[in-house]
Amino acid sequence: MSIRHRTPTLGTAELLPGLALCAVGTAVAIGINRLMPTVSPLLIAIVAGAVVANTVALPARVRPGVQFSAKRLLRIGIALLGLQLMLGDILALGWGVIVMVIAIVGLGIVGTMYAGARLGLSWTQRLLIACGFSICGAAAVAAVDGVVDADEEEVVTAVALVVVFGTAMIPVIPLLATATGLSDTQAGLWAGGSIHEVAQVVAAGGAIGGGALAVAVVVKLARVLMLAPVMAVLSVRQRRADTRTDVTRPPLIPLFVLAFLACVALRSTGAVPDFVLADAKLVQTALLTAAMFALGAGVHVATIRKVGIRPVVLALISTVWVATIAFVGVLAL
């Protein structure tokens, strides 16, 4: 059971060193992305953060700012991600696809949780991997951590696994789609329904070609929308599980989830000017890139070795399981 204690508020001076480091990491990742547009700055940032953490002894004074970036900045970025979603686009997919998305997320989480239990992994480690692989990658991992307060090594392990297995899916899904005779639209549905990160879906959809990219992105964003109800359910569970009065319980619905839904609703009205959406996307990308760098800075090789092979096995099982559900859904449609 998770117990959430109150933490002291840090001053700006304490946060600055870590924030400056994440800002540099963000600038580098976005700069590389400008040179290589097909590679997401978020993925670059995670890798860059991990490289820095494993090659340089970071001073203790950067830790508060890095942790702030990994939690607070990421939640703001997730909220702004809602401005990319229009309910009309998702409803336009048709009820069959919407049911498929719900099945992917629901069955993906349940199946991964069951497999993780059989492997003897902790509840929080299973949940981080299940939501990360079934919903929207590293952002979902961090969102779950914001509700259940998992151990740091469990969070960084789940993030690292999302990067490794999600990236591996980029060439695999187009190849399998061709081998199984799927049309471009079907392949796009499969990519959007099975790959972990939005950026990874974009890369795979672009590789498939035709009309696959647009379909893949909308299906993936429909999975992202599932983040809100899943986080609400987890939050209610945590409140019921923790009956103590001397601890701070998670809110009934986390604030960043409410902000995410508000952004979705705002975008769906069509009242937000295009230039505002463009600027918001730049801010969202910068915030999420900084957060991914911070999460990557927590990925230490020694930590991955410490957790052992079982999370890796669960990540493989979850990847295959979610992809299978999505594939069956595409064929059923």
Disulfide bonds with the S-S distance in Angstrom:
none
